[in-house]
């Protein structure tokens, strides 16, 4: 009949908008849209070449080294690495073998530790380098520039650690080594490393299982 009716009136036939007041029936719950879930800042650690390892690891005050971030990262935390070339971060040395980034902490199936690039531009872990030339004429490439400190760029020793969107290159030893279980490495590039680009279960005793490496590009490792 063309007349507006308040909420609760009988059905009207045809398209018409009610203009009456909102007076829901007591006891009826109205389902309203909910805001999107926001990951708490405390669950995210940021790394930047312009940061400092004395910072709290927020986006405004990031950490400087990836190693510091993964040391602080526990189950459910995400490490976001801003663009740049990360090198000369030797840590965890044992004899002649050192590691740029060693992940000892573990996540869980429901709450993994996530390590990935953030923002614009590539994130590269770059080693100390080696020579392809044969300056001593022994018929072999000279190899690592600093054989007393041969580095792995990433050594995952924990479980349920997910790594993505990083580049690993120019290591005197190895790009990525996975020595834990149920880890995931994807969308990475590992190339031009002296020994191996990506290896699983080659350094620690015990069972290593359930690891996944996919969408990985590897090329020009010198000895394998």
N, C-alpha and C positions, 0 to 999 in steps of 0.2 A: 504493500500500500504506500510505499515511499517514506514511511515514518521510521526514524531510528528507534531502537529499543535498548534498554540497559542490559548488562550481562545477566543471564539467568532467564531471560524471556524465551518464549517458544521459538522454534526454528523459523526462519524467514526463507522464502523461496526466491532464488535469484541472487545476483551479486550485490551486496550492500554492506557497508562498513558500519559497525556499531560505534556510537559515539558516547555511550553512557559511561559512568564511572567504573573503576576496577574494584570488584568486591568479591574475591574468591570465596567459595564455600568453605567454612571451617573444616579442617581435617584433610583437605585435599592439598597435596604437595605439588607445586608448580615447578617443573624441570626447566631451570634457566641455564643458558650457555655458561660454561666454565672457562676461565682464562687458561691459556696454554701452560703446560708444565715447564718451568724454568729450572735448569740445572743450577744448584747453588754454586756461588763463586768458589766456596771452599773446596768443591770437588774438581776444580780446574787449576792447573799450574801452567803459567806462561813462561816461555823462554825466549830471550832475544839477545842478540850480540851487543846491544846497548844496555843490557840489564846488569844486575849485580847479584851474586850469590848470597848477599846479606839481605836482599829484598824478600818480601813475603810471597812473591810469585804471582801477584795479580797482574791483570792486563796493563794497569797503569804503572806497576812497579815489578817488572818481570825478573826472573832469575837469568843468570848469564850462561850457565853451562847445562847441557842436557843431563849430565851425570848428577848434578845437584837435584834436578827435578825428579829423576827416577828414584833417587834415594828417598825423597819425601813422599813419593806416590805409593799409596796403598790401594787395596781393593776398591774399585768404584771410581778411582780418580782418573782424570784425563790430563795428559801433558800435551800442550799445544806449542809447537815450535815455529817461531816466525822466520821468514825467509832469510837466507844467508849461508855462508860457508863456515862450518864449524870445524876447527882443527886445533892441534896442539892442546888437546884436553886429556893428555895421558893420565891414567889413574889405574889403580888396582894392578900394579906391576908385581909379577912373580918371576924372578930371574930375567930372562930376555923377553918375556912375553908381557905386554901391557894391553890394556883395553881402554878405548876412548869412552865407551858407555857400557857399563855392565848392570844389568837389571837383576837384582837378587830378590826383590819383593814379588809376591804373587797376588793375582786377583782371584776371582772365583768365576764359575760358569755364568752366574747371574750378574756379577760385578767385576768384569775384567779391568786390568790396567790398560789404558789406551794411550798410545804415543803416536802423534801424527803431525804433519805440517799444518800451518795455520796462516791464512791470509794470502796475499799475492806473492808470486815468485817461488822458486824451488828452495828446498832445504837440503843441503849437502853436508855429509860427514866426510871430510877429506883427510887422508892419512899423511904420513911424513914423506912418503915417496920412495922411489927406487930408480935405478939406472937400467936402461935396456942396452946400453953400450958395453963393450968388452974392452975395458982399458988395460987389463992385465994380460990380455991375449991368451986366455986359457980356453977359449972357445965357448965360454958361457957368459950370459949377461951378468953384469956386476951385482945386480939385485939391490936389496935394501940399503938405503943411505945410512941407516943407523942400526946395524944388526944386533946391537946390545939392547935395543928397545923396540922390538918388532910388535906392532900393534894390531889388535882386532878392533874394528870400528864399532861393532855392536855384538855383545855377548848376552843372550837371554838365558838366565839361569832359573828364573822363577817360572810359575805356571800361569796360564790364562793371561798372557800379555799379548796385546794386539798392536801391531806396528803397521803403519801405512803411509804412503805418499812421501817417501824419503829417498835420497840418493846416497850411495856409498861408493867411494872411489879412492884410488891412489894409496891404498894400505900396503904396508910392508909385509903384511901377513894375510889377513882375511877381511872380507866385507862384513858378513853376518854369520854368526854361529848361534844355533839354537840348542841349548843344553837342558831345557826344561820340557814340560809336557803341556799339551792342549793350548799351544800358542798359535797365533795367526800372523803371518807376514804377507801383505798384499799391496799391489800397486807400488812396488819399489823398483829401483834400478840399481844394480850392483855391478860395477865394471872396472876394468883396469886395476885389479888388485893382484898382488904378487903371488899369493898362494891359491886361495879359493874365493869365489864370490859369495856363495851361500853354502853352508854346511849344517847338518843336523847330527847332534849327538856324538861329536868327535873328541870332546875334551874332558868329560866327567864320567865317572863310573855309574852304573845303575841303569835302570830302564827309562827310556825316553819314548813317549808315545803320543799319538793324537795331535801332532803338529800339522799345520796347513800352510803351505806356501803356494800362492796363486797370483796370477797377473804380474809376475816378476820378470824383468828383463835383465839378463846377464850376458856379458861378453868380455873377451880379452883378459881373463885371468891368466897369469904367466906360466903357472906350473900345473894346471889341471883343466 
